[in-house]
Amino acid sequence: MTDVQVTCINKLPRENKHEGITHLGNSTGKWARSQVIQWIESGTNTFYTLVGGKRANVGVINGPNGKYVRTHADGQWNDNLLALPECP
């Protein structure tokens, strides 16, 4: 299992809180949200953010419009992914 740091996202529309994230990435590449969800659910890879020196693990949420990704740290779901810049 690989532990992957996420350093950027792509989001359409940018204003949508969660379901709008289309891709997650870092300096080695970017992956479609659906692929990241599949890897997390199968246990193939784990993903995390590091914002302000704090690690937050990326998890999968079942929302009203389907599955999406969100970070979890210190026992709470939060929006660390939304603090990341756009991927090129």
C-alpha positions in Angstrom: 0.0 0.0 0.0 1.3 3.4 -0.9 0.7 6.5 1.2 0.2 9.5 -1.2 0.3 13.2 -0.3 -2.2 15.3 -2.2 -0.9 18.8 -2.9 -3.4 20.0 -5.5 -7.0 19.5 -6.8 -9.1 20.3 -9.8 -12.6 21.3 -9.1 -15.7 22.1 -11.3 -17.5 24.2 -10.4 -15.0 25.7 -8.0 -17.8 27.0 -5.7 -19.3 23.5 -5.0 -18.2 22.4 -1.5 -17.3 18.7 -2.2 -18.9 17.0 -5.2 -17.1 19.4 -7.6 -13.6 17.9 -7.0 -12.7 16.1 -10.3 -9.0 15.3 -9.8 -6.5 15.1 -6.9 -2.7 15.3 -7.6 0.8 16.1 -6.6 4.1 16.7 -8.3 4.2 13.2 -9.8 0.7 13.3 -11.4 -3.0 13.6 -10.9 -5.8 11.1 -10.7 -9.5 11.2 -11.3 -11.7 11.3 -8.2 -13.3 8.0 -9.1 -9.9 6.3 -9.3 -8.8 7.7 -5.9 -12.1 6.5 -4.4 -11.6 3.0 -5.8 -8.0 2.9 -4.4 -9.1 4.0 -1.0 -12.0 1.6 -0.8 -9.9 -1.3 -2.0 -7.1 -0.5 0.4 -4.6 -0.2 -2.5 -3.5 3.3 -1.5 -4.1 5.9 1.2 -4.1 9.6 0.6 -3.6 12.6 2.8 -3.0 16.4 2.9 -0.5 18.3 4.9 -1.8 21.8 5.5 -0.2 24.0 8.1 1.9 21.1 9.3 -1.1 19.0 10.1 -1.9 15.7 8.4 -5.5 14.9 7.4 -6.4 11.6 5.8 -8.6 11.5 2.7 -11.7 9.5 3.1 -14.7 8.6 1.0 -18.2 10.0 1.8 -21.5 8.8 0.4 -23.3 12.0 -0.4 -26.7 12.7 -1.9 -25.1 13.0 -5.4 -22.8 10.0 -5.0 -19.4 9.3 -3.5 -16.9 12.1 -3.0 -13.6 12.6 -1.1 -13.1 14.6 2.1 -10.3 14.9 4.7 -10.5 13.6 8.3 -8.3 14.8 11.1 -8.5 15.0 14.9 -11.8 13.0 14.8 -13.6 15.5 12.5 -14.3 15.7 8.8 -12.9 18.9 7.4 -12.3 20.8 4.1 -8.5 20.6 3.8 -8.8 19.6 0.2 -10.4 22.9 -0.6 -7.4 24.8 0.8 -5.2 23.2 -1.9 -4.3 25.0 -5.1 -5.5 24.0 -8.6 -3.4 21.2 -10.3 -1.8 22.2 -13.6 
